[in-house]
Amino acid sequence: MTTAHTPRAVGASASRRTFLTGAGVLATAASGALLAACGRSSSSSAGSSAASGSAPAASSSSSASPLPSGSSVLVAYYSAQGHTKTVAETIAGELGASTFVIEPANPFSQDDLNWRDSSSRVVTEYENPDQRSTQLASNAPADFSSYDTVFVGYPIWWQSASWAMTDFARQNDFTGKTVIPFCTSLSSPLSSSGTELAEMAGGSGTWQEGIRFEENVSTEEVAQWARQFRP
């Protein structure tokens, strides 16, 4: 099975600078790297500082198509600080879908997500991928095999899906399923995060290109996008 994409380790100061750039707080012409994480309003938490510029509320390189009539739909998501949860629950409500919360066995606390602290868990694990714990409390709902469409949601961390998603992608068989990624971020795009998860899944399932939502996107905008999938 294809291993997870691993970001290049950098020093603590460069790591935090990259993070800030992606969050839209610090602009630097010398760096094109972006990072933003899903978060509630907290200036000390990963990717949750105010943006200095605006970004599209949603972006996608593919058009949504209605799901086949009678589709069984699951919305599986990891939400570090609440934004991805809001989007996921809106999608599930519009489509009458079930939800599954992807929970790390060792959850991230608010202090863990403090990118301003060079010794915080999120910075330490970014710089030292071998120290990351991706084990989940549960890899999937017991009836996972019964779903033919799975929406997969997550915050963007250092241009990739939060590594809390790693074991969800690796440990489940998506054969016969249509998988639709969605992410939340302050300014970073979906980028190749969905493709990376598909690779972690060993190529099982049909993974679509997905969509990125701004972390404070309106519920109505998410609902409007989700309605396109109604049979």
Accessible surface in RSA format (square Angstrom, percent):
REM  Atomic radii and reference values for relative SASA: ProtOr
REM  Chains: A
REM  Algorithm: Lee & Richards
REM  Probe-radius: 1.40
REM  Slices: 20
REM RES _ NUM      All-atoms   Total-Side   Main-Chain    Non-polar    All polar
REM                ABS   REL    ABS   REL    ABS   REL    ABS   REL    ABS   REL
RES MET A   1   146.12  75.7  68.60  45.4  77.53 184.6  74.69  63.5  71.43  94.6
RES THR A   2    67.31  47.9  55.96  56.7  11.35  27.1  36.17  48.6  31.14  47.1
RES THR A   3   103.94  73.9  94.93  96.2   9.01  21.5  67.18  90.2  36.76  55.6
RES ALA A   4    25.01  23.0  15.94  24.6   9.07  20.6  15.94  22.4   9.07  24.0
RES HIS A   5    93.26  51.0  75.61  52.6  17.65  45.1  49.94  51.5  43.32  50.4
RES THR A   6    74.29  52.8  53.06  53.8  21.22  50.6  31.50  42.3  42.79  64.7
RES PRO A   7    17.77  12.9  11.41  10.4   6.36  23.1  16.29  13.5   1.47   9.2
RES ARG A   8   187.31  78.6 169.75  86.5  17.56  41.8  83.33 113.9 103.97  63.0
RES ALA A   9    55.63  51.2  36.71  56.7  18.92  43.0  36.84  51.9  18.79  49.8
RES VAL A  10    31.46  20.7  15.68  14.2  15.78  38.0  26.49  23.0   4.97  13.5
RES GLY A  11    47.72  58.8   0.00   N/A  47.72  58.8  36.86 101.1  10.86  24.3
RES ALA A  12    32.83  30.2  25.39  39.2   7.43  16.9  25.39  35.8   7.43  19.7
RES SER A  13    71.64  60.5  65.03  86.8   6.61  15.2  37.16  79.1  34.48  48.3
RES ALA A  14    27.11  24.9  26.71  41.2   0.41   0.9  26.71  37.6   0.41   1.1
RES SER A  15     0.03   0.0   0.03   0.0   0.00   0.0   0.00   0.0   0.03   0.0
RES ARG A  16    59.93  25.2  59.51  30.3   0.42   1.0   8.17  11.2  51.76  31.4
RES ARG A  17   108.47  45.5 106.60  54.3   1.87   4.4  28.72  39.2  79.75  48.3
RES THR A  18    23.95  17.0  23.02  23.3   0.92   2.2   7.52  10.1  16.42  24.8
RES PHE A  19     0.31   0.2   0.31   0.2   0.00   0.0   0.31   0.2   0.00   0.0
RES LEU A  20    32.57  18.1  32.57  23.3   0.00   0.0  32.57  22.9   0.00   0.0
RES THR A  21    14.78  10.5   9.52   9.6   5.27  12.5   9.42  12.6   5.37   8.1
RES GLY A  22     0.00   0.0   0.00   N/A   0.00   0.0   0.00   0.0   0.00   0.0
RES ALA A  23     0.00   0.0   0.00   0.0   0.00   0.0   0.00   0.0   0.00   0.0
RES GLY A  24    15.85  19.5   0.00   N/A  15.85  19.5  15.82  43.4   0.03   0.1
RES VAL A  25    58.64  38.6  37.50  34.0  21.14  50.9  38.66  33.6  19.98  54.2
RES LEU A  26    73.06  40.7  71.75  51.3   1.30   3.3  72.40  50.8   0.66   1.8
RES ALA A  27    93.81  86.3  63.86  98.6  29.95  68.1  68.79  96.9  25.02  66.3
RES THR A  28    39.20  27.9  23.55  23.9  15.64  37.3  15.58  20.9  23.61  35.7
RES ALA A  29   121.04 111.3  69.41 107.1  51.63 117.5  82.64 116.4  38.40 101.7
RES ALA A  30   103.11  94.8  58.16  89.8  44.95 102.3  70.94  99.9  32.17  85.2
RES SER A  31    37.96  32.1  24.08  32.1  13.88  32.0  22.95  48.9  15.01  21.0
RES GLY A  32    72.43  89.3   0.00   N/A  72.43  89.3  42.50 116.6  29.92  67.0
RES ALA A  33    32.41  29.8  25.73  39.7   6.69  15.2  29.65  41.8   2.76   7.3
RES LEU A  34    54.48  30.3  54.25  38.8   0.23   0.6  54.25  38.1   0.23   0.6
RES LEU A  35     0.00   0.0   0.00   0.0   0.00   0.0   0.00   0.0   0.00   0.0
RES ALA A  36     0.00   0.0   0.00   0.0   0.00   0.0   0.00   0.0   0.00   0.0
RES ALA A  37     0.00   0.0   0.00   0.0   0.00   0.0   0.00   0.0   0.00   0.0
RES CYS A  38     0.03   0.0   0.00   0.0   0.03   0.1   0.00   0.0   0.03   0.0
RES GLY A  39     0.30   0.4   0.00   N/A   0.30   0.4   0.00   0.0   0.30   0.7
RES ARG A  40   144.61  60.7 142.74  72.8   1.87   4.4  55.11  75.3  89.49  54.2
RES SER A  41   116.50  98.4  81.54 108.8  34.96  80.5  48.80 103.9  67.70  94.8
RES SER A  42    37.69  31.9  26.08  34.8  11.61  26.8  23.47  50.0  14.22  19.9
RES SER A  43    74.77  63.2  66.44  88.7   8.33  19.2  33.30  70.9  41.47  58.1
RES SER A  44    47.50  40.1  47.46  63.3   0.04   0.1  22.34  47.6  25.16  35.2
RES SER A  45     0.72   0.6   0.72   1.0   0.00   0.0   0.00   0.0   0.72   1.0
RES ALA A  46     0.41   0.4   0.41   0.6   0.00   0.0   0.41   0.6   0.00   0.0
RES GLY A  47     0.04   0.0   0.00   N/A   0.04   0.0   0.04   0.1   0.00   0.0
RES SER A  48    11.67   9.9   0.29   0.4  11.38  26.2   0.29   0.6  11.38  15.9
RES SER A  49    10.41   8.8   6.59   8.8   3.82   8.8   9.25  19.7   1.16   1.6
RES ALA A  50    90.13  82.9  65.31 100.8  24.82  56.4  75.85 106.8  14.28  37.8
RES ALA A  51    44.59  41.0  15.83  24.4  28.76  65.4  15.92  22.4  28.67  75.9
RES SER A  52    90.05  76.1  46.42  62.0  43.63 100.5  43.32  92.2  46.73  65.5
RES GLY A  53    51.14  63.1   0.00   N/A  51.14  63.1  39.97 109.7  11.17  25.0
RES SER A  54   121.58 102.7  80.46 107.4  41.12  94.7  51.30 109.2  70.28  98.5
RES ALA A  55    26.90  24.7  10.38  16.0  16.51  37.6  15.45  21.8  11.45  30.3
RES PRO A  56    92.86  67.7  79.49  72.5  13.37  48.6  92.03  76.0   0.82   5.1
RES ALA A  57    29.21  26.9  21.90  33.8   7.31  16.6  21.90  30.8   7.31  19.4
RES ALA A  58    31.91  29.3  12.74  19.7  19.17  43.6  12.92  18.2  19.00  50.3
RES SER A  59    46.72  39.5  37.35  49.8   9.37  21.6  36.85  78.5   9.87  13.8
RES SER A  60    55.76  47.1  13.56  18.1  42.21  97.2  17.32  36.9  38.44  53.9
RES SER A  61    89.61  75.7  49.85  66.5  39.76  91.6  53.89 114.8  35.72  50.0
RES SER A  62    46.81  39.6  28.51  38.0  18.30  42.1  30.97  65.9  15.84  22.2
RES SER A  63   106.28  89.8  78.64 104.9  27.65  63.7  44.38  94.5  61.90  86.7
RES ALA A  64    21.76  20.0   1.11   1.7  20.65  47.0   4.41   6.2  17.35  46.0
RES SER A  65    70.94  59.9  65.04  86.8   5.90  13.6  33.19  70.7  37.75  52.9
RES PRO A  66    88.33  64.4  71.49  65.2  16.84  61.2  71.49  59.0  16.84 104.7
RES LEU A  67    14.85   8.3  11.68   8.4   3.17   8.0  12.03   8.4   2.83   7.6
RES PRO A  68    97.96  71.4  85.87  78.3  12.09  44.0  97.47  80.5   0.50   3.1
RES SER A  69   105.64  89.3  75.48 100.7  30.16  69.5  38.86  82.8  66.78  93.6
RES GLY A  70    74.82  92.3   0.00   N/A  74.82  92.3  42.31 116.1  32.51  72.8
RES SER A  71    28.72  24.3   3.55   4.7  25.17  58.0   4.15   8.8  24.57  34.4
RES SER A  72    39.76  33.6  32.87  43.9   6.88  15.9  26.22  55.8  13.54  19.0
RES VAL A  73    14.06   9.3   7.27   6.6   6.79  16.4   7.27   6.3   6.79  18.4
RES LEU A  74     0.94   0.5   0.94   0.7   0.00   0.0   0.94   0.7   0.00   0.0
RES VAL A  75     0.00   0.0   0.00   0.0   0.00   0.0   0.00   0.0   0.00   0.0
RES ALA A  76     0.00   0.0   0.00   0.0   0.00   0.0   0.00   0.0   0.00   0.0
RES TYR A  77     7.23   3.4   7.23   4.1   0.00   0.0   1.35   1.0   5.88   7.2
RES TYR A  78    10.86   5.1  10.86   6.2   0.00   0.0   8.16   6.1   2.70   3.3
RES SER A  79    26.17  22.1   6.18   8.2  19.99  46.1   6.18  13.2  19.99  28.0
RES ALA A  80    17.28  15.9   0.40   0.6  16.88  38.4   1.25   1.8  16.03  42.5
RES GLN A  81    11.51   6.4   1.46   1.1  10.06  23.9  10.21  21.7   1.30   1.0
RES GLY A  82     7.90   9.7   0.00   N/A   7.90   9.7   5.75  15.8   2.16   4.8
RES HIS A  83    20.91  11.4  17.94  12.5   2.97   7.6  12.24  12.6   8.67  10.1
RES THR A  84     0.00   0.0   0.00   0.0   0.00   0.0   0.00   0.0   0.00   0.0
RES LYS A  85    91.13  44.5  91.13  55.9   0.00   0.0  34.63  31.2  56.50  60.2
RES THR A  86    65.07  46.3  61.92  62.8   3.14   7.5  42.99  57.7  22.08  33.4
RES VAL A  87     2.21   1.5   2.14   1.9   0.07   0.2   2.21   1.9   0.00   0.0
RES ALA A  88     0.00   0.0   0.00   0.0   0.00   0.0   0.00   0.0   0.00   0.0
RES GLU A  89    85.94  49.3  76.07  57.5   9.87  23.5  28.12  54.4  57.81  47.2
RES THR A  90    18.75  13.3   9.94  10.1   8.81  21.0  11.63  15.6   7.11  10.8
RES ILE A  91     0.00   0.0   0.00   0.0   0.00   0.0   0.00   0.0   0.00   0.0
RES ALA A  92     8.06   7.4   6.39   9.9   1.68   3.8   6.57   9.3   1.49   3.9
RES GLY A  93    62.73  77.4   0.00   N/A  62.73  77.4  37.94 104.1  24.79  55.5
RES GLU A  94    39.71  22.8  27.99  21.2  11.72  27.9   2.46   4.8  37.25  30.4
RES LEU A  95    29.52  16.4   3.56   2.5  25.97  65.3   8.55   6.0  20.97  56.4
RES GLY A  96    73.21  90.3   0.00   N/A  73.21  90.3  38.33 105.2  34.88  78.1
RES ALA A  97    17.97  16.5   0.00   0.0  17.97  40.9   2.19   3.1  15.78  41.8
RES SER A  98    51.20  43.3  41.00  54.7  10.21  23.5  20.04  42.7  31.17  43.7
RES THR A  99    68.38  48.6  41.14  41.7  27.24  64.9  10.20  13.7  58.18  87.9
RES PHE A 100    27.12  13.6  23.61  14.6   3.51   9.1  27.12  16.4   0.00   0.0
RES VAL A 101    65.47  43.1  56.80  51.4   8.68  20.9  56.80  49.3   8.68  23.5
RES ILE A 102     1.02   0.6   0.00   0.0   1.02   2.4   0.00   0.0   1.02   2.8
RES GLU A 103    93.88  53.9  92.97  70.3   0.91   2.2  16.53  32.0  77.35  63.2
RES PRO A 104     9.61   7.0   7.43   6.8   2.18   7.9   7.43   6.1   2.18  13.5
RES ALA A 105    54.63  50.2  25.51  39.4  29.11  66.2  28.53  40.2  26.10  69.1
RES ASN A 106    82.83  57.1  80.17  77.5   2.66   6.4  21.26  51.2  61.57  59.5
RES PRO A 107    88.26  64.3  80.16  73.1   8.10  29.4  80.22  66.2   8.04  50.0
RES PHE A 108    23.07  11.5   2.34   1.5  20.73  53.9   2.58   1.6  20.49  58.6
RES SER A 109    56.91  48.1  46.92  62.6   9.99  23.0  50.66 107.9   6.25   8.8
RES GLN A 110    99.73  55.8  93.64  68.4   6.09  14.5  62.50 133.0  37.23  28.2
RES ASP A 111   115.79  81.1 110.16 109.6   5.63  13.3  30.59  72.0  85.20  85.0
RES ASP A 112    33.15  23.2  32.14  32.0   1.00   2.4   1.00   2.4  32.14  32.1
RES LEU A 113     0.24   0.1   0.24   0.2   0.00   0.0   0.24   0.2   0.00   0.0
RES ASN A 114    33.65  23.2  33.65  32.5   0.00   0.0   2.13   5.1  31.52  30.5
RES TRP A 115     3.90   1.6   3.90   1.9   0.00   0.0   3.90   2.1   0.00   0.0
RES ARG A 116   123.57  51.9 102.22  52.1  21.35  50.8  39.92  54.6  83.65  50.7
RES ASP A 117    60.24  42.2  54.13  53.9   6.11  14.4  16.33  38.4  43.91  43.8
RES SER A 118    52.04  44.0  40.79  54.4  11.24  25.9   7.60  16.2  44.43  62.3
RES SER A 119    88.23  74.6  63.99  85.4  24.24  55.8  47.65 101.5  40.58  56.9
RES SER A 120     6.57   5.5   0.02   0.0   6.54  15.1   6.57  14.0   0.00   0.0
RES ARG A 121    34.15  14.3  24.81  12.6   9.34  22.2  28.91  39.5   5.24   3.2
RES VAL A 122     0.11   0.1   0.11   0.1   0.00   0.0   0.11   0.1   0.00   0.0
RES VAL A 123     0.32   0.2   0.32   0.3   0.00   0.0   0.32   0.3   0.00   0.0
RES THR A 124    38.33  27.3  36.93  37.4   1.40   3.3  30.67  41.2   7.66  11.6
RES GLU A 125    11.25   6.5  11.25   8.5   0.00   0.0   3.80   7.4   7.45   6.1
RES TYR A 126    12.81   6.0  12.81   7.3   0.00   0.0   0.00   0.0  12.81  15.8
RES GLU A 127    28.70  16.5  22.98  17.4   5.72  13.6   5.13   9.9  23.56  19.2
RES ASN A 128    51.26  35.3  49.08  47.4   2.18   5.2   2.26   5.4  49.00  47.4
RES PRO A 129    41.31  30.1  31.15  28.4  10.15  36.9  31.30  25.8  10.00  62.2
RES ASP A 130   132.88  93.1  90.43  90.0  42.45 100.4  51.93 122.2  80.96  80.7
RES GLN A 131   104.76  58.6  80.92  59.1  23.84  56.8  34.21  72.8  70.55  53.5
RES ARG A 132    40.94  17.2  18.48   9.4  22.46  53.5   7.16   9.8  33.78  20.5
RES SER A 133    44.32  37.5  36.02  48.1   8.30  19.1  27.41  58.4  16.91  23.7
RES THR A 134    26.70  19.0  22.85  23.2   3.85   9.2  10.87  14.6  15.82  23.9
RES GLN A 135   118.61  66.3 116.61  85.2   2.00   4.8  27.48  58.5  91.13  69.1
RES LEU A 136    10.97   6.1   0.18   0.1  10.79  27.1   0.18   0.1  10.79  29.0
RES ALA A 137    71.81  66.0  34.22  52.8  37.58  85.5  41.14  57.9  30.66  81.2
RES SER A 138    54.69  46.2  46.25  61.7   8.44  19.4  36.23  77.1  18.46  25.9
RES ASN A 139    59.34  40.9  53.76  51.9   5.58  13.4   9.84  23.7  49.49  47.8
RES ALA A 140    20.25  18.6   6.97  10.8  13.27  30.2   6.97   9.8  13.27  35.2
RES PRO A 141    30.85  22.5  18.79  17.1  12.06  43.8  26.84  22.2   4.01  24.9
RES ALA A 142   118.81 109.2  69.32 107.0  49.49 112.6  82.06 115.6  36.75  97.4
RES ASP A 143    69.67  48.8  63.06  62.8   6.61  15.6  35.64  83.9  34.03  33.9
RES PHE A 144    17.13   8.6  17.06  10.6   0.08   0.2  17.06  10.3   0.08   0.2
RES SER A 145   104.40  88.2  77.63 103.6  26.77  61.7  49.98 106.4  54.43  76.2
RES SER A 146    67.76  57.3  42.32  56.5  25.44  58.6  48.12 102.5  19.64  27.5
RES TYR A 147    18.11   8.5  15.26   8.7   2.86   7.4   6.53   4.9  11.58  14.3
RES ASP A 148    59.99  42.0  55.64  55.4   4.35  10.3  31.94  75.2  28.05  28.0
RES THR A 149     3.27   2.3   3.27   3.3   0.00   0.0   0.00   0.0   3.27   4.9
RES VAL A 150     0.00   0.0   0.00   0.0   0.00   0.0   0.00   0.0   0.00   0.0
RES PHE A 151     0.00   0.0   0.00   0.0   0.00   0.0   0.00   0.0   0.00   0.0
RES VAL A 152     0.57   0.4   0.57   0.5   0.00   0.0   0.57   0.5   0.00   0.0
RES GLY A 153     0.00   0.0   0.00   N/A   0.00   0.0   0.00   0.0   0.00   0.0
RES TYR A 154     0.00   0.0   0.00   0.0   0.00   0.0   0.00   0.0   0.00   0.0
RES PRO A 155     0.00   0.0   0.00   0.0   0.00   0.0   0.00   0.0   0.00   0.0
RES ILE A 156     0.00   0.0   0.00   0.0   0.00   0.0   0.00   0.0   0.00   0.0
RES TRP A 157     1.48   0.6   0.18   0.1   1.30   3.1   0.18   0.1   1.31   2.1
RES TRP A 158    10.11   4.1   3.37   1.6   6.74  15.8   4.25   2.3   5.86   9.5
RES GLN A 159    73.22  40.9  70.97  51.9   2.24   5.3  12.49  26.6  60.73  46.1
RES SER A 160    13.44  11.4  13.44  17.9   0.00   0.0  11.97  25.5   1.48   2.1
RES ALA A 161    11.35  10.4   2.90   4.5   8.45  19.2   2.90   4.1   8.45  22.4
RES SER A 162     0.54   0.5   0.00   0.0   0.54   1.2   0.00   0.0   0.54   0.8
RES TRP A 163    12.74   5.1  10.60   5.1   2.14   5.0  12.74   6.8   0.00   0.0
RES ALA A 164     1.36   1.3   0.00   0.0   1.36   3.1   1.36   1.9   0.00   0.0
RES MET A 165     0.77   0.4   0.77   0.5   0.00   0.0   0.77   0.7   0.00   0.0
RES THR A 166     6.26   4.5   6.00   6.1   0.26   0.6   2.07   2.8   4.19   6.3
RES ASP A 167    21.56  15.1  21.56  21.5   0.00   0.0   0.00   0.0  21.56  21.5
RES PHE A 168     1.13   0.6   1.13   0.7   0.00   0.0   1.13   0.7   0.00   0.0
RES ALA A 169     1.02   0.9   1.02   1.6   0.00   0.0   1.02   1.4   0.00   0.0
RES ARG A 170    73.61  30.9  65.28  33.3   8.33  19.8  14.01  19.2  59.60  36.1
RES GLN A 171   103.29  57.8  72.50  53.0  30.79  73.3   8.85  18.8  94.44  71.6
RES ASN A 172    17.00  11.7   9.13   8.8   7.87  18.9   3.82   9.2  13.18  12.7
RES ASP A 173    95.66  67.0  81.39  81.0  14.27  33.7  41.63  98.0  54.03  53.9
RES PHE A 174     0.00   0.0   0.00   0.0   0.00   0.0   0.00   0.0   0.00   0.0
RES THR A 175    97.75  69.5  80.28  81.4  17.47  41.6  66.77  89.7  30.98  46.8
RES GLY A 176    72.45  89.3   0.00   N/A  72.45  89.3  43.29 118.8  29.16  65.3
RES LYS A 177    10.50   5.1   8.11   5.0   2.40   5.7   5.72   5.2   4.78   5.1
RES THR A 178    37.16  26.4  36.80  37.3   0.36   0.9   5.48   7.4  31.68  47.9
RES VAL A 179     0.00   0.0   0.00   0.0   0.00   0.0   0.00   0.0   0.00   0.0
RES ILE A 180     1.96   1.1   1.96   1.5   0.00   0.0   1.96   1.4   0.00   0.0
RES PRO A 181     0.15   0.1   0.15   0.1   0.00   0.0   0.15   0.1   0.00   0.0
RES PHE A 182     0.00   0.0   0.00   0.0   0.00   0.0   0.00   0.0   0.00   0.0
RES CYS A 183     0.00   0.0   0.00   0.0   0.00   0.0   0.00   0.0   0.00   0.0
RES THR A 184     0.00   0.0   0.00   0.0   0.00   0.0   0.00   0.0   0.00   0.0
RES SER A 185     0.00   0.0   0.00   0.0   0.00   0.0   0.00   0.0   0.00   0.0
RES LEU A 186    11.81   6.6   9.24   6.6   2.57   6.5   9.24   6.5   2.57   6.9
RES SER A 187    33.77  28.5  20.74  27.7  13.03  30.0  19.87  42.3  13.90  19.5
RES SER A 188     0.09   0.1   0.09   0.1   0.00   0.0   0.09   0.2   0.00   0.0
RES PRO A 189    57.58  42.0  55.54  50.6   2.04   7.4  57.39  47.4   0.19   1.2
RES LEU A 190    22.70  12.6  21.90  15.7   0.81   2.0  21.90  15.4   0.81   2.2
RES SER A 191    62.55  52.9  23.62  31.5  38.93  89.7  18.89  40.2  43.66  61.2
RES SER A 192    51.34  43.4  46.31  61.8   5.03  11.6  36.76  78.3  14.57  20.4
RES SER A 193     0.02   0.0   0.00   0.0   0.02   0.0   0.02   0.0   0.00   0.0
RES GLY A 194     6.26   7.7   0.00   N/A   6.26   7.7   5.58  15.3   0.67   1.5
RES THR A 195    82.60  58.7  74.98  76.0   7.62  18.2  46.23  62.1  36.37  55.0
RES GLU A 196    17.84  10.2  16.61  12.6   1.24   2.9   9.41  18.2   8.43   6.9
RES LEU A 197     1.75   1.0   1.75   1.3   0.00   0.0   1.75   1.2   0.00   0.0
RES ALA A 198    17.90  16.5  17.40  26.8   0.50   1.1  17.90  25.2   0.00   0.0
RES GLU A 199    81.86  47.0  77.38  58.5   4.48  10.7  27.33  52.9  54.52  44.5
RES MET A 200    13.20   6.8  13.20   8.7   0.00   0.0  13.20  11.2   0.00   0.0
RES ALA A 201     3.42   3.1   0.00   0.0   3.42   7.8   0.00   0.0   3.42   9.0
RES GLY A 202    46.01  56.7   0.00   N/A  46.01  56.7  14.12  38.7  31.89  71.4
RES GLY A 203    56.51  69.7   0.00   N/A  56.51  69.7  31.85  87.4  24.67  55.2
RES SER A 204    22.88  19.3  14.35  19.2   8.53  19.6  22.34  47.6   0.54   0.8
RES GLY A 205    23.76  29.3   0.00   N/A  23.76  29.3   3.97  10.9  19.78  44.3
RES THR A 206    91.00  64.7  86.79  88.0   4.22  10.0  55.19  74.1  35.82  54.1
RES TRP A 207    43.17  17.3  13.15   6.4  30.03  70.5  13.15   7.0  30.03  48.7
RES GLN A 208    71.33  39.9  60.24  44.0  11.09  26.4  22.42  47.7  48.90  37.1
RES GLU A 209    97.46  56.0  87.16  65.9  10.31  24.5  43.93  85.0  53.53  43.7
RES GLY A 210     4.60   5.7   0.00   N/A   4.60   5.7   2.94   8.1   1.66   3.7
RES ILE A 211     6.80   3.9   6.80   5.1   0.00   0.0   6.80   4.9   0.00   0.0
RES ARG A 212     4.71   2.0   4.71   2.4   0.00   0.0   1.98   2.7   2.74   1.7
RES PHE A 213     0.09   0.0   0.09   0.1   0.00   0.0   0.09   0.1   0.00   0.0
RES GLU A 214    49.80  28.6  49.80  37.7   0.00   0.0   2.29   4.4  47.51  38.8
RES GLU A 215    11.97   6.9   6.92   5.2   5.06  12.0   0.00   0.0  11.97   9.8
RES ASN A 216   102.95  71.0  75.20  72.7  27.75  66.8  29.85  71.9  73.09  70.6
RES VAL A 217    19.21  12.6   1.47   1.3  17.74  42.8   6.03   5.2  13.19  35.8
RES SER A 218    61.37  51.9  49.34  65.9  12.03  27.7  49.64 105.7  11.73  16.4
RES THR A 219    79.51  56.6  73.05  74.1   6.46  15.4  51.69  69.4  27.82  42.1
RES GLU A 220    98.61  56.6  95.35  72.1   3.27   7.8  61.97 119.9  36.65  29.9
RES GLU A 221    63.48  36.4  59.67  45.1   3.80   9.1  21.87  42.3  41.61  34.0
RES VAL A 222     1.82   1.2   1.82   1.6   0.00   0.0   1.82   1.6   0.00   0.0
RES ALA A 223     3.72   3.4   3.72   5.7   0.00   0.0   3.72   5.2   0.00   0.0
RES GLN A 224   114.86  64.2 112.81  82.4   2.05   4.9  28.14  59.9  86.72  65.8
RES TRP A 225    26.22  10.5  23.88  11.6   2.34   5.5  20.33  10.8   5.89   9.5
RES ALA A 226     0.00   0.0   0.00   0.0   0.00   0.0   0.00   0.0   0.00   0.0
RES ARG A 227    88.23  37.0  78.12  39.8  10.11  24.1  34.56  47.2  53.67  32.5
RES GLN A 228    83.35  46.6  69.30  50.6  14.05  33.5  36.77  78.3  46.58  35.3
RES PHE A 229     3.97   2.0   3.97   2.5   0.00   0.0   3.97   2.4   0.00   0.0
RES ARG A 230   111.46  46.8 104.30  53.2   7.16  17.0  37.51  51.3  73.95  44.8
RES PRO A 231   108.70  79.2  50.41  46.0  58.29 211.9  75.52  62.3  33.18 206.2
END  Absolute sums over single chains surface
CHAIN  1 A     9705.8       7056.5       2649.3       4916.6       4789.3
END  Absolute sums over all chains
TOTAL          9705.8       7056.5       2649.3       4916.6       4789.3
